[in-house]
Structures are given as structure tokens and as C-alpha cells.
Amino acid sequence: MSRMASNPVNAADKTRSYFTTGDGVRIAYCTEGPADSPVLVLSNSIATYLEMWDRQVPELAEHFRVVRYDMRGHGESGVPNGAYSIDRLGRDVLELLDSLGIHHAHFLGLSLGGFVGQWLGIHAPERIDRLILSNTASYLGPARQWDEAIAAVLEAKDMQQTAERFLRNWFPARMLEPESAVVEPFRATLLSTDRQGLAGAYAAVRDTDMRRTIALITAPTLIIAGEHDPVTTVSHSEAMAATIPGAKLTVMPAAHMTHIEFPAEFMKAVINFLLS
């Protein structure tokens, strides 16, 4: 059974469309930019909605047809009960592209979105032109820590403690000022995130290990790491760069949300890579 997540954050700012996956989950998405431009799919971090790319889309839409979506369990997409899998999250993207009549696209995924990007590069190489993996990893074990996180989030009375923990991991202390114009939308999103959706996504991370199989990725790949990222560390990115054939690694002096902390540098790296 699936229900719809709530999305009070910036919900009026953009028009979402919807399609239904093969397993009956409604996925929300939006497209921006010229219809005849190369397609770029943006995939989110866990516990965020497609609004996390708001600052990047205007510039990206000058060059690409940008497709972004609410991952299942998040935003205005459906919230299936139980554990999610990286296979299912990857197939959600393929079905989204199919619904839009798009055969192949560039892909930029951050954090959990980067997990999805790796899966696509391994299992659907003919669909991915260029691949950008930002602040992500191929494996984030051990499984026990994710079981504990799942239990904690489902048992908590609200999302307050979970939200504050995420924010401390995502942003440096200097950005966590009360009522920060940059951070507050992320806090609001975290507080509104469906706990079942978050637990389902935790399970996808728990059960994923692509440390060996990313060697099968053939798409030109850029890896972006945050020097001070406490979640997906530089060592995770270095391991991916050493395994994915021909991958390029860029390290920025950021925490986890590199595109927010260093937007100009992030966009320069992304656009130069995609247009090269």
C-alpha cells in the first residue's frame, strides 16, 4: 500500500506532473528548459524534495532540458510501506524517462541520488550519457547502523531530532544560524518528511554495495566530493574514482551539500563537464 507524502515547502513555486510506476507508486516530477536540448536528470539527497536544486535549475535550463523528481517516499511522490531497494529507485528513473519518451540523458545525483546514478551506470549504460556523482558512496555500511536508524526514526514522536542531526551533517556550523535563509527550507523539508519514506530510503542504503560493480560503468563520470563531508567522505569518493574507468574527481572545501555551500564552483564543474 502506498500513500502520498506531504510537501509544504515551496509547493506553489513549480508545477509538478505525475506518472505511476510499474509497482503502482505515483512519482512527482517537473521539467524545465528547452524541449529540444539535451536532457539532464537531477536526483536528490535522502530527506529532500526536488526543490533542493532550485538554485541550480535556472542556469542548467539554459543548456539542458532539466528533469527533476521527488524520490518515492518524499515530497509529493507516493510513500510505499516497507523497505525500498536501489534497484527499485533506479527503475523509477528509467520509467520516468520512458514516460517522457526520453531514451538517454545526462544524470546528476547527490548523496542517495548518487547511489541511484551508480546503479543506472551499471545496469542501464545505454540510457546514461554523462554521469555526475556528488557527495555519495558505493557502500555505507555496516547494516546495523541503518537498522538502528530505521528503528529510531519510526519510534520517534516527531522529526525534530532527526532534522537537527541531518543539518549538522549537511552544513558547516557557520551556516546553521537561526532562521538562515539558506538552511531553513531544508529544515522545513526535513520536518515534513514522511518517516516511513525516510525509513524505506534508509533500507535502500543499508542493502546497497556497489564497490565492485561500479567498475562496469562506461559513461564519462565526474565525482564531486566535500573535503569536510562527514557522511560520504573524501575516501569514499577516492575509492569510486579509482574503480570507475576514467572517472574524474573534484574535491571542494565543503560539507555534504556542496551545491549549496559552493554553488558557483559546483556549477562551473558540472557545466564544464557536461558540455566538454
VOKE-37957 format. One line per 10 residues: number of its first residue (from 1); their letters; for each residue x, y, z of C-alpha. Coordinates in steps of 0.05 Angstrom, whole numbers. Each point is the difference from the previous one (the first is absolute). Example, Ala and Ser with C-alpha at 12.3 -4.5 7.8 and 13.67 -1.06 7.14 Angstrom:
BEGIN
1	as	246:-90:156 ~ 27:69:-13 $
END
This chain:
BEGIN
1	msrmasnpvn	0:0:0 ~ 24:70:-16 ~ -22:68:23 ~ 21:70:-21 ~ 54:39:36 ~ -12:72:19 ~ 39:57:-29 ~ -13:68:31 ~ 68:28:-20 ~ -2:45:-61 $
11	aadktrsyft	-57:-43:-26 ~ -32:58:-37 ~ 65:20:-35 ~ -2:-53:-55 ~ -49:-44:-36 ~ 9:-74:11 ~ -23:-54:-47 ~ -9:-73:19 ~ 7:-70:-27 ~ -12:-68:31 $
21	tgdgvriayc	55:-52:4 ~ -8:-73:-17 ~ -10:-16:74 ~ -55:51:8 ~ 36:59:32 ~ -15:70:-24 ~ 64:40:-12 ~ 0:76:-4 ~ 47:36:-47 ~ 9:65:-38 $
31	tegpadspvl	37:20:-64 ~ 33:66:-17 ~ 40:26:-58 ~ -7:-7:-76 ~ -33:-64:-23 ~ 52:-10:-55 ~ 61:6:46 ~ 40:-59:28 ~ -35:-29:61 ~ 30:5:70 $
41	vlsnsiatyl	-32:-39:57 ~ 11:26:71 ~ -7:-48:58 ~ -6:21:72 ~ 31:-15:67 ~ -39:-41:49 ~ -51:42:39 ~ -4:55:-52 ~ -48:17:-56 ~ 13:23:-70 $
51	emwdrqvpel	5:72:26 ~ 70:-15:24 ~ 23:17:-71 ~ -38:67:-4 ~ 64:41:-1 ~ 31:-41:-56 ~ -58:-9:-48 ~ -3:70:-31 ~ 72:-5:-25 ~ -6:-74:-18 $
61	aehfrvvryd	-63:13:-40 ~ 39:46:-45 ~ 37:-61:-27 ~ -44:-60:16 ~ -71:-26:5 ~ 2:-11:75 ~ -41:-56:30 ~ -4:-5:76 ~ -45:-42:44 ~ -21:-16:71 $
71	mrghgesgvp	29:-68:17 ~ -51:-50:25 ~ -14:12:73 ~ 14:74:-8 ~ -36:64:-19 ~ -62:-10:-42 ~ 19:-71:-21 ~ -33:-61:30 ~ 24:-31:65 ~ -1:-76:-6 $
81	ngaysidrlg	4:-40:64 ~ 62:-41:15 ~ 72:1:-24 ~ 20:31:-66 ~ 56:-27:-44 ~ 52:35:-43 ~ -25:-43:-58 ~ -71:29:9 ~ 26:71:8 ~ 40:-8:-65 $
91	rdvlelldsl	-59:-29:-37 ~ -42:59:22 ~ 47:44:-40 ~ -2:-45:-61 ~ -76:-1:2 ~ -2:75:7 ~ 44:7:-62 ~ -44:-50:-37 ~ -63:39:19 ~ 32:63:-31 $
101	gihhahflgl	24:-36:-62 ~ 73:13:18 ~ 49:-55:-21 ~ 63:27:31 ~ 22:58:46 ~ 55:29:41 ~ -8:-15:75 ~ 20:39:61 ~ -14:-31:68 ~ 20:24:69 $
111	slggfvgqwl	5:-47:60 ~ -56:-52:-8 ~ -9:28:-70 ~ 72:-19:-12 ~ -16:-71:21 ~ -55:0:-53 ~ 48:28:-52 ~ 50:-56:13 ~ -55:-52:-8 ~ -21:31:-66 $
121	gihaperidr	71:2:-25 ~ 8:-74:16 ~ -68:-27:-21 ~ -23:48:-54 ~ 63:26:-34 ~ -35:13:-66 ~ -45:51:36 ~ 55:42:32 ~ 43:48:-41 ~ 41:35:54 $
131	lilsntasyl	-3:-15:74 ~ 13:46:59 ~ 4:-31:70 ~ 1:53:55 ~ 12:-12:74 ~ -16:-74:-4 ~ 29:-69:10 ~ -5:-70:-27 ~ -10:-30:69 ~ -18:29:68 $
141	gparqwdeai	1:-59:48 ~ -5:-34:46 ~ -73:-19:-4 ~ -11:3:75 ~ 6:76:2 ~ -56:5:-52 ~ -44:-48:38 ~ 9:44:61 ~ -15:63:-40 ~ -64:-32:-28 $
151	aavleakdmq	-24:-20:69 ~ 17:69:29 ~ -37:40:-53 ~ -62:-44:2 ~ -3:2:76 ~ 13:74:8 ~ -59:45:17 ~ 20:49:-55 ~ 56:18:-48 ~ 32:54:43 $
161	qtaerflrnw	62:-38:23 ~ 9:-34:-68 ~ -4:67:-35 ~ 53:32:44 ~ 47:-59:-9 ~ -7:4:-76 ~ 13:74:0 ~ 64:-8:41 ~ 24:-51:-50 ~ -21:40:-61 $
171	fparmlepes	26:69:16 ~ 59:31:38 ~ -15:32:67 ~ 8:70:-29 ~ -62:-11:-44 ~ -44:-26:56 ~ -22:68:26 ~ -72:6:24 ~ -47:16:-57 ~ 54:-5:-53 $
181	avvepfratl	-31:15:-68 ~ 42:-56:-30 ~ -9:-54:53 ~ -72:12:24 ~ -32:-29:-63 ~ 40:-64:12 ~ -22:-2:73 ~ -73:9:-21 ~ 7:-56:-51 ~ 31:-46:51 $
191	lstdrqglag	-55:14:51 ~ -53:-16:-52 ~ 33:-63:-27 ~ -42:-63:8 ~ 34:-46:50 ~ -19:-63:-39 ~ 30:30:-62 ~ 64:17:36 ~ 4:-70:31 ~ -12:-32:-69 $
201	ayaavrdtdm	57:41:-29 ~ 45:-18:58 ~ -12:-73:-17 ~ 22:13:-72 ~ 66:28:25 ~ 8:-57:50 ~ -7:-54:-53 ~ 43:32:-54 ~ 72:-19:-14 ~ 26:20:-69 $
211	rrtialitap	74:4:18 ~ 19:-52:-52 ~ -55:7:-52 ~ 13:75:-14 ~ 59:-25:-40 ~ -52:-16:-53 ~ -19:73:-9 ~ 19:24:-70 ~ -30:70:0 ~ 48:58:8 $
221	tliiagehdp	-3:14:74 ~ 14:60:45 ~ 3:-11:75 ~ -8:61:45 ~ 21:-7:73 ~ -4:45:61 ~ 65:5:38 ~ -37:6:66 ~ -58:-47:-16 ~ -12:-43:62 $
231	vttvshseam	-51:-45:-36 ~ 30:-19:-67 ~ 73:15:12 ~ 56:17:-49 ~ 25:-72:9 ~ -66:-25:-28 ~ 7:44:-61 ~ 73:-20:-9 ~ -19:-73:1 ~ -54:12:-53 $
241	aatipgaklt	49:40:-44 ~ 50:-56:4 ~ -52:-52:-21 ~ -42:34:-54 ~ 41:0:-64 ~ 23:69:-19 ~ -38:35:56 ~ 21:71:19 ~ 0:24:72 ~ -11:71:24 $
251	vmpaahmthi	5:16:74 ~ -29:64:28 ~ 9:28:71 ~ -73:-16:17 ~ -41:-44:46 ~ -56:-44:-30 ~ -42:50:-40 ~ 56:24:-45 ~ -49:31:-50 ~ -28:45:54 $
261	efpaefmkav	65:18:36 ~ 41:13:-63 ~ -53:12:-54 ~ 44:37:-50 ~ 57:-50:3 ~ -48:-58:-2 ~ -36:26:-62 ~ 65:15:-36 ~ 23:-71:10 ~ -67:-29:-21 $
271	inflls	-11:42:-63 ~ 72:-6:-23 ~ -3:-75:6 ~ -68:-8:-34 ~ 18:46:-58 ~ 70:-25:-11 $
END
